[in-house]
Amino acid sequence: MVFREEMKKYLMIYLLCLSLTTFAKSNVVNVYNWSGYISPQVLTLFEKETGIQVNYSTFDENETLYTKLKADPYSNYDVVVPSCDTVDRMRKEGMLHQLDKSQLPNIKNINPALLNRPFDPHNQYSIPYLWGTTGILINTKYYSPKSIHYWSDLWNPRFKNQVSMMNDPRDVFAVAFIVLGYSINEENPEHIKAAYLKLRALLPNIQSFTGDGSQQMFINEDSHIGMMESGDANEVMRENQNFHYIYPKDGVIIWMDNMAIPAHAPHLENAYRFMNFILRPEIAKMISLSVGFSTPNLKAIASMDKNDRNNRVINPEPEDLKKGQIELDITKAAEKAYYKYWELLKLG
């Protein structure tokens, strides 16, 4: 009898330990985001308030995120942050969880102009996290802002061997499509070829194709004109006041990075709590000011000081976005054509 009671006591202790271990494993949220894209203080505040541990990992391109989740749908991520075209692809392929908006009351703070876009109608699968534009950055010591208004101006022979272009086929081809009057989501093979030929004509003016870290090249004035995302341009302008950001009148490229939940997220409730936390005005403001990119949160913008609120690089006026286009998913055939011509272009 005593033995049986002792066994019962040990069994209770074992089950309690097992329960605590299970709880510890479940009381986490696994976040997969772009590198350098959040203030560490935000993660600390979330953990302190909720008791939920944040396991935070990063990627440097959408293809890495997409490939990882495609190869392993049960990869344990709870919140991911894909760009528009990747959201478009992932939702079509059933890779994302359809959102329950009742668990995201802070969505009311998001700028309506950034919601219900074609890559995710009615935001069934994603919520804007940060956003921005891709335009032209110039050094006003060498070029007058009044002399550059359009993407097409980059083809001017006076810019021979001076133009820095981003090292991304979709973005670079988007510039050519805009100049030619096409959609930046072009899938017509003839139009893609025409864009390639247009870019070949730009090669004499191209100084370099630059990826991450291109900001320092501008800050040091090793480059004086080029295409750049607004958040990166904002960083350059913080360090070197000679630079000016231009919204091309023939059409700016608009992009958004969006919070989404993978279809098989293991900690669904925690994912919603994390996303709703990020949508708070004070948290969205903290993120935007720490990383230098635009927040979609209107209340966050309203709470910024005058200089930040009126910073037209990260808080553009409606007229700046008048002809703006957002990148969407394209067919595999079109994507293959882009990359074929991209390789030819880089070969010169």
N, C-alpha and C positions, 0 to 999 in steps of 0.2 A: 504493500500500500504506500509506504513511504517512498519506495523507488518510483512508483507510478506518479506520485505528486512531484517528485524531483524532475522526472522526465517532462511532465507537463509544464513546469516552470521554465526549464531549458528551452522547450519548444516555443513557449511564448516569447522568450528573449530572442530566439533565433528569428521568429516571424517579425518581431518588432524591428530588428536590425535589417532584415530583408526589406521591410516596408520603407524604412528610412533610406536605404540604398536606392530603392526604386524611385522614391520621391526625389532624391538628389539628382538622379539621372534625368528625371522628367522635368525638373525645375530649371531648365535651361532654354535658351533660344539660340539657334545656330544661324548666324547672319553672314551672307556672302555678298560683299560690296566692292566697288572700285577702290583701289588703293588711294590713300590720302583724301578720303571723301567724307570724313566725319571727325568731329572733335572728340578725343578720348574722354573728355569731361562728360559728354552726353551719355556714353556707355556707363560711366561710373554712377551718374545720377539715376539712370534707369535701374541698375542693380541695387542701389541703396534704397530706392523707393519700393521696388517690387520684390526684392529677394531672389529675382531670377538671374541666373548667371548668363552672361552673353559670351558665347564662343564666336569670335569675330575673325573671319578670314577674307582675303582680298584677291581680286583678279585685275588684269590690265587691259583686257579686251573682251568684247561680247562673245567672240567665238570660243574663248576658254570656258566661260560660264555655260554657254549652250551645249558644247561638246560634253562637258562633265555631267550635266543633268540628263542629256540624251543617252549617254553610255550607262548611267546608273540613276534611274528615276527615284530610287530609294537612298539617295546619297546623304540623307540626314539634314539637309538644309531646310530652314523654316522661313527665312526671308531672303530674297535675292533682289538685285537691283539692275535689271536689264534696260537697255535703251529701247527707243520706240520700235525700230524694225525687228529687234529680237523679241520684244513682247508680242508683236504681231505674229511672228513665226511660232513662238512657243504656245500661244493660245490656240492657234490653228491646229497644232499637233497634240493638243490635250495635255500639255506639260505643266499647266498652271491651275491652281485651285480657284474656283469661282467665288468671289468675295461676298461675304455677308456684311453689307454696309451698316447694319444695325450695330455691329461691333466696332465700327470706325466713326463714332460721332464727330470727331474732329475734322472729318473731311469737309465740313462746312467752311473751314478756313481757307480752302484751296480756291485759287482764282478760277472762276467758271470758264474763262477763255481757254484754259489749259486742260479742261475736261472734255470728255465725249469726242475725242479725236479719232480719225479713221483707223489708227493702229489698234485701238481698243474701244469700240463703241460702248458708250454708257459706263466706261470704266468697270467692266465686269470682272477684270482680272488684275488690274494695276492701278496704283495711285502715284501721281507725280512726287518725286523726292527732291531733285534739283533739276534745273533746266538752264538753257542758254541759247546762244546763237553762234554761228560761225560767220565772221566778217573779215574785214581787212584792217590790219594794224600797220600804222606808218610812223616813222620818225619825222617829226615836224621840223627838225634841224635841216632835213634834206628835201622834204616834200611838203607842199602846202595842202592841207585838207580840202581846200577849195578846188584843187586840180584833180582830185580822185573821187569819183562818185559811183562808178559801176565796176563790176567784176571785169567787164570787157577792157577797162583801162589797164589792166595788168599786161595786156598784149602790146602796149605801147613800146616801141623800140628803145625809148629812153631808159627803160628798166632792164636793159640787157644785163644778165648775170646778177640780178639783184633780188629777185623774188623768191621768198621762202614759201613752199607749199607743204601742206600736211602730208604725212606718210600714210594715207588712207585712201584706197580706191574709191569708195562710195563718196567721200567728201570732195575729192579732187574732180571726179567725173560730174558731181553735182554742179560744180562751178561751170564746167563746159556746157552742161545741159541748160543752165540758166542763161548763159550767153547766147546759146542757139535757140532759145525760146521753148525748150522742151521741159517736161516734168523731171524732177530730180530722181523720180522712181521709174525712169524709162526702162522698158523691156524690149522695145523694138530693135532688132539687130542692126538695122541700117542707122538708126539714131545713135546707138552705142558706138558704132564705127565712126560716125561723124564727130562724136565727142572726142574720140581718140585722136582723130586727125586735127581737131581744133587744139587739143592739148599738145600735140607734136609741134604745132606752130608756136606754142608758148615756150618750148624747151630752151631756146636761146636766152630767154629772160630768167629761167629758173636757176637760182643759186644752189638750192638744196631741197630735198624732201625730208622734213624733220618730224620726229615723233615726240615722245615724252622728253621733257627737259629742254624743249626749244625756247622756253621763256628766257633762260639764262643767256642764250645767244642774242636775243633782242636787248635784254637789260645791259649786256656788255657792248652793245652796238656793233656786233659782228654781222648783224642783219638789220635792214632798215625798213623793209616792206614785205608783207606776206599775209597769208590767210591764217587765222587763229580763232580758237574758241574764245568766247567772251570772258569766261572765268580766268583763263590763262592770260588773256590780254589785260584783265584787271590786275593780275599779279605783276605783270611787267610795268604797268603804269604806276603801281604803288612804289616801285623801286626806281623808275626812271620817268620823270615827268615830261620828257620830250616826246613821248608816244601818244598817239591818238587813235581811237577805234572808230572805224567807219562801217555803218550799215549800208551795204550796196543798194542803190536805188533799183537795180534790176532784179533784186530779190535776195533776201538773207536766208541762210539755212538755219532752221530752228530744230533743236534737239531736246529731248527729255530723257532723264534716267528715272526709272519708276520702281517703286516697291511692289513686289509681287510675292505670292506664296506658292511654292512648288506643289504640284498635284498630290504628292505623297509626304508632305511635311509631317514629321512625327510629333511636333509640339504646337498644334494649331492654335490653341488658346493663347499661348505665350507669343506666337507670331502676331496675332491681332493686338495684343497689349503693346508690343514693341512698335508696331506701325502707328497705332493711335497716339502713343507717346511722342513719336517723331513729328506728328501732325500738330502738336501743341505750338502756339505762336512763339513762346519763349525758347523752345527747343529748336524749332525751325530757324529762328533768328540766329541762335548760337552756331548752328551748322553752317549757315550761309556766310556769316561773317568770318568764321574760322577758315573755311576753304575757299572763299572768294567767288562762289558761283551763285546764280540767281535762285532764290527760293520761290516756290509757287504759292506760298502761304501769305495771303494778303494782310492778315493781322500781324504777322511777323514783320512785314515791310513797314506797316504803319507805326510799329513800335521802335523802328530804327531812328538814330539821330539824323538830322537834316542832311548831312553830307552823304551818308550811306543811302538814305532814302532817295536822294536826288542823283545818285550815281547812275548815269544813263547807260553805262556799260553793262551793269548787272540788273538794272531796273529800266528797261527800254520803254519808250513811249509807243503808243499804238501805231503811230505813223512809221516807226522804225521797222515794224513787222508787217507792214501793209502787203508786201508781195512774198512774205515768208512761206517756205515749204518745209514739211517734215518728212524725214526718210521713213519709208515703209518697207516691209518685207518684199522681196522680188523673187521671181521664179529661179529655180536652180540653173536653168539654161541661161538666163540673163546674168546671173551671178558668175557663171563660168565665163561668159563673154567679157564681163568687166575685168576679171582677173587675167584673162588672156591678153587683153589690150594693155592692162596695167603693167604686166611684165615686159611687153614690147616697149611701152613708154619709158620704163626705168632703164631699159637697155640703150635708149637714145635713138 
